[in-house]
Amino acid sequence: MRRLVLALVSAAIAGPALAGDVTVEVRNQAGQPVRDAVVMIRPSGGLPPGTPMKVSWPMVMAQQNVSFQPYVLIVPVGSSVSFPNKDKVRHHVYSFSTAKRFELKLYGRDESRSVTFDKPGAVSLGCNIHDSMIAFIYVSDTPFAAKSGPDGVAVVRSAPAGGATLAVWHPDLKARAAIARPLPVAGAAQRTSIVLDLKPSITR
């Protein structure tokens, strides 16, 4: 009986792993807010098996007004993304990226195609008919990911407490890979900032 009581007390003290929201302010070299940055937190101890990525946005990359919408879309590894054409003209979507090479040949208004993204990394998109159409899909290998808004702020929800790596990617980064640095997660709401070295944007 005594052993059972001690075990219950120990379990209560250990408790579940704490989690907290991490707010990240992303700015450029001039101190201006950077929108469309992909912010990721990777726990040092790895992820529990089957940890899902909960997203509040649709897995959709639309073609509308002769542009891709959204400009940057974050999806979990293994996601199927739909590519609906909402324009009056036809589009021919493609990517030569290492993370995913594919081609969706000409299709018209109110038609849609889908692609499954099974490797992590950045996937750049283009249209064979309209050279000005450029967008990016970032395939995340961590469920703790978010995109910065016009104010440069991204909020990663419910990141587990403990050692972690903060990684940030943006289409205009001078570096080819995401910028990474250690970031211990406090298990409560916390705020941090990061400055990105960006190339002059030619896409927006």
C-alpha positions as CSV (number, residue, x, y, z in Angstrom):
1,M,0.0,0.0,0.0
2,R,2.8,2.4,0.9
3,R,4.6,1.7,-2.4
4,L,1.4,2.5,-4.3
5,V,0.9,5.8,-2.5
6,L,4.6,6.8,-3.1
7,A,4.1,5.9,-6.8
8,L,1.0,8.1,-7.1
9,V,2.8,11.0,-5.3
10,S,5.8,10.7,-7.6
11,A,3.5,10.7,-10.7
12,A,1.7,13.7,-9.5
13,I,5.0,15.6,-8.9
14,A,6.4,14.6,-12.3
15,G,3.1,15.6,-14.0
16,P,2.7,16.0,-17.8
17,A,5.3,17.9,-19.8
18,L,4.6,21.6,-19.7
19,A,4.0,23.4,-23.0
20,G,3.8,27.1,-23.9
21,D,3.2,29.4,-26.8
22,V,6.4,31.0,-28.2
23,T,6.0,34.4,-29.9
24,V,8.7,35.2,-32.4
25,E,9.3,38.6,-33.9
26,V,11.0,38.4,-37.3
27,R,12.8,41.5,-38.6
28,N,15.2,42.3,-41.4
29,Q,18.6,44.1,-41.2
30,A,16.9,47.5,-41.2
31,G,14.6,46.5,-38.3
32,Q,11.5,46.2,-40.4
33,P,9.0,43.4,-39.8
34,V,9.3,40.4,-42.2
35,R,6.1,38.7,-43.3
36,D,5.8,35.2,-44.6
37,A,8.7,33.8,-42.6
38,V,8.4,30.2,-41.6
39,V,9.1,29.8,-37.9
40,M,9.8,26.3,-36.5
41,I,10.6,24.8,-33.1
42,R,12.3,21.4,-33.0
43,P,12.5,19.8,-29.5
44,S,16.1,18.6,-28.7
45,G,14.7,15.3,-27.5
46,G,12.8,14.6,-30.7
47,L,9.1,14.3,-31.2
48,P,6.8,11.7,-29.6
49,P,5.7,9.2,-32.2
50,G,2.6,10.2,-34.0
51,T,2.7,13.9,-32.9
52,P,0.3,15.6,-35.3
53,M,0.7,19.1,-36.7
54,K,-2.5,21.1,-36.0
55,V,-3.0,23.8,-38.6
56,S,-5.8,26.3,-38.8
57,W,-5.3,27.0,-42.5
58,P,-6.4,24.9,-45.5
59,M,-3.9,22.8,-47.4
60,V,-4.7,24.8,-50.6
61,M,-2.5,26.7,-53.0
62,A,-4.9,28.5,-55.3
63,Q,-4.4,30.2,-58.6
64,Q,-6.3,33.5,-58.6
65,N,-5.8,36.9,-60.2
66,V,-2.9,35.3,-62.1
67,S,-1.0,34.7,-58.9
68,F,-0.6,31.9,-56.3
69,Q,-2.4,32.4,-53.0
70,P,-1.0,32.3,-50.4
71,Y,2.5,33.3,-51.2
72,V,3.9,31.0,-48.6
73,L,2.1,27.9,-47.3
74,I,3.3,25.7,-44.5
75,V,2.3,22.0,-44.6
76,P,3.3,18.9,-42.6
77,V,5.3,16.2,-44.2
78,G,2.9,13.8,-45.9
79,S,0.3,16.4,-46.7
80,S,-1.8,16.4,-49.8
81,V,-2.2,20.0,-51.2
82,S,-4.9,21.0,-53.7
83,F,-4.2,23.4,-56.5
84,P,-7.5,24.9,-57.6
85,N,-7.6,27.2,-60.7
86,K,-9.9,30.1,-59.9
87,D,-8.8,32.1,-63.0
88,K,-10.4,32.4,-66.4
89,V,-7.1,31.4,-68.0
90,R,-5.4,28.1,-67.8
91,H,-2.3,27.4,-65.7
92,H,0.6,24.9,-65.8
93,V,2.1,24.5,-62.3
94,Y,5.5,23.0,-61.7
95,S,8.4,22.8,-59.3
96,F,12.0,21.6,-59.8
97,S,12.8,21.8,-56.0
98,T,14.8,19.0,-54.4
99,A,12.0,18.5,-51.7
100,K,9.4,17.9,-54.5
101,R,9.6,17.8,-58.2
102,F,6.2,17.8,-60.0
103,E,4.3,19.1,-62.9
104,L,0.6,19.8,-63.3
105,K,-0.1,20.3,-67.0
106,L,-2.5,22.9,-68.3
107,Y,-5.9,22.9,-66.6
108,G,-8.6,25.5,-66.6
109,R,-11.1,27.4,-64.4
110,D,-12.8,25.5,-61.6
111,E,-10.5,22.5,-62.1
112,S,-8.2,21.3,-59.4
113,R,-5.2,19.0,-59.0
114,S,-3.5,17.7,-55.9
115,V,0.1,16.8,-54.9
116,T,1.4,14.9,-51.9
117,F,4.5,16.4,-50.2
118,D,6.5,13.6,-48.6
119,K,9.9,15.3,-47.9
120,P,10.7,18.3,-45.7
121,G,12.1,21.5,-47.1
122,A,11.2,24.5,-49.3
123,V,9.4,23.9,-52.6
124,S,9.3,26.8,-55.0
125,L,6.4,27.0,-57.4
126,G,6.0,28.5,-60.9
127,C,3.7,28.6,-63.8
128,N,4.9,27.6,-67.3
129,I,2.4,30.1,-68.8
130,H,2.8,33.1,-66.5
131,D,6.4,33.8,-65.4
132,S,5.3,36.3,-62.8
133,M,3.6,33.6,-60.7
134,I,5.9,32.6,-57.9
135,A,5.1,31.0,-54.5
136,F,6.5,28.6,-52.0
137,I,5.3,25.6,-50.0
138,Y,7.4,24.8,-46.9
139,V,7.1,21.2,-45.8
140,S,7.7,21.1,-42.1
141,D,9.2,18.1,-40.2
142,T,8.0,19.5,-36.9
143,P,4.4,20.1,-35.8
144,F,5.5,23.3,-34.0
145,A,5.5,25.8,-36.9
146,A,3.8,29.1,-37.8
147,K,4.1,31.9,-40.4
148,S,4.8,35.5,-39.6
149,G,2.1,38.1,-40.5
150,P,2.5,41.6,-41.8
151,D,3.7,42.7,-38.4
152,G,6.5,40.1,-38.6
153,V,5.1,38.1,-35.6
154,A,4.6,34.4,-35.6
155,V,3.1,32.4,-32.7
156,V,4.1,28.8,-32.3
157,R,1.4,27.1,-30.2
158,S,2.0,24.6,-27.4
159,A,5.7,24.0,-27.8
160,P,6.9,21.4,-25.2
161,A,9.2,22.7,-22.5
162,G,12.9,21.9,-22.6
163,G,15.8,22.3,-24.9
164,A,14.9,23.1,-28.5
165,T,16.1,24.7,-31.7
166,L,14.4,27.7,-33.3
167,A,14.6,27.6,-37.1
168,V,13.4,30.3,-39.4
169,W,13.1,30.2,-43.2
170,H,12.1,32.9,-45.7
171,P,12.1,32.9,-49.6
172,D,14.5,35.9,-49.6
173,L,17.1,34.5,-47.2
174,K,20.7,35.0,-48.4
175,A,21.5,31.7,-46.8
176,R,20.1,28.6,-48.6
177,A,19.0,26.8,-45.5
178,A,16.9,27.9,-42.6
179,I,18.6,30.0,-39.9
180,A,18.8,28.0,-36.7
181,R,19.8,28.8,-33.1
182,P,19.2,27.2,-29.6
183,L,16.0,28.3,-27.8
184,P,15.0,26.6,-24.5
185,V,11.3,26.6,-24.3
186,A,10.1,27.7,-20.9
187,G,6.8,25.8,-20.7
188,A,5.0,29.1,-20.4
189,A,4.3,32.0,-22.8
190,Q,7.6,33.6,-23.9
191,R,8.7,36.0,-26.5
192,T,11.9,36.2,-28.6
193,S,13.1,37.9,-31.8
194,I,15.4,37.1,-34.7
195,V,17.0,39.2,-37.5
196,L,17.2,37.8,-41.0
197,D,19.8,38.7,-43.6
198,L,17.6,39.0,-46.7
199,K,18.1,39.7,-50.4
200,P,16.2,42.5,-52.0
201,S,12.8,41.0,-52.8
202,I,11.9,40.7,-56.5
203,T,8.7,38.7,-56.0
204,R,6.5,41.1,-54.0
